[in-house]
């Protein structure tokens, strides 16, 4: 048994047993270094207690332009890291359609992509960010990032969110099947830019329009375009591109051009290096090589209607026949008279 240090000898004299003295020595001289203290929660944080003399003092000036309202539930969140809080404030200050992907944020701030990705996961776990995947009318899947300034209020109104999605789906189902307008809307939708994808392509060149766009004519043009990839695999078109090019093909068919001639004009003499945008290439050909309008041909004059003579009875054989002459005889009687003569 080791003897206590001189400073503890007077305290150990009042204890009755050796175990009590050993406990006091272990408490005053721990052999293990103290552990890090846990994060102080909520109302017990030292910054929440007012100080008598020192502490923080605000020198505030009211903002009139270029400001963002951010709640204290975010800036003083007890579980979020400082990087996540700052990143959430930055995202809430951005305009609609801004890019908030990891690559863009890493190029904007000094923190690396790993720390920014971890901060985004924190915000998503606490409801300040939502990532939803949507399918566009062209078939592509895009990610939509939604910034929520009050996650608690958003959790109490799930019905409104579901109703808004249901109304959007019902409106899309009731809309007329005009694929061209839907594709143009998807190209210009701001969520694609916010999801970090590449910017939309340039619009396709205009194509000629038929004078009388009959449904059967447009259907024949659509079938012709859908069959082009069987003749050349490089001319595989999407539904959006087919809907854009169909009026141009219908204008050719309306000018008495056979479908085989239209197909030959679109697939002949393709560049040997390939076509980067088949739809734009075909739109240019449809507009540049449009044949002239066929000249107007008047319909041929109809023959005069046949004259129906009245019925008469032959004087020789009493046979009925038609003749303009009331004194004429039938064919057999006339032939007999001619032989007799």
Phi, psi and omega in degrees: 000123180282150178277146180288156177298163182300325182291336182257356184295322180292327178287327181286337182294330181281350181275149188271325186240165178290329181294320178295321179293320178296318179299319179293321179292320179292327181288320182282332183231073180292145179271346180254133179295152182294144179280162178291141181286147177290160181295133180285131185262150163043241189283351181267005181293138182297333180288346180276345178274127181293142178264148182288314185245304185271202179106191185277142175229133183264137172242086190263145172231132185293131178278139176244335179220156173053063176219160181229133179272120182233132183282154177292340177297338176267310184292336179243030182295129185284347185245341180280147175284166181295325178294319179294321179295314178296322180291323177295320177297321179294318182293321180291339178274352182279153177284168179293134181095358180289154181274125181232031177282168185296321182295318180292318180292324178292329176285338181275323185245167182282336179295148181282175182294329181293314180291323179293320177297320178295321178294322177295324177293323175299313181296324179290326179291329181264006173089005179278346177224144173228140178239120182238142180255131183230150177256126181280165177301338178278354179101353180280151179253123180242155179255126180253124179261126183243124177264126182247121181276343177222086182298326181296319179290326180291329180288338182272357180230057177289335182294320180296323179293319180294322180294323179294320177293323179294320178295322178296317180293320179294322179294323179291327179287325181279347181291150178293151184284066177257093187292334182293314180295322179294322179291320178295324178293321179291330178289328183261009183286136184288343182292334178293321176292324180289336181279358177086013179273175182291153182295158182294152180286169177292149180295155180289150177298154179290151179241156177295157182244143177286152179290324180231090183284079178288147179301323179293324179292316179294325178292321177296322178293320178296318178296322179295317180291322180292341182265359184294326184291344175287332178270330177211113183299341180287346182259045176276119186250149174277171178296325179293315180294324179296319179294329179286324185272343185300318177299326178295316177294323178297326177295324176292314180296329179292338180266029175062035174263129182293150178302324178295324178291322177295317179296321179293322179292330182275332185256351184277146172056050174286152180300139181293332180281356179101172181246123181287315178235095183301323182294318179293322178296315180291325177297321177294319180292321180296325180277322185281327184254025181297123181290159180290161179290135180296138180296153181285130180244120179288143180294147180297146181293138180284143178295150180296146181294146180292141181274129178260113179280160181287156179283138179224160176255132181292136179288339182273316185237002179060031177272145179276137177203168180256135181195142177284340183267122181288341181263001183285161177246172181288178185294319182292320180292325178292321180294324179293320179295321181292323178292320179295324177292000000 
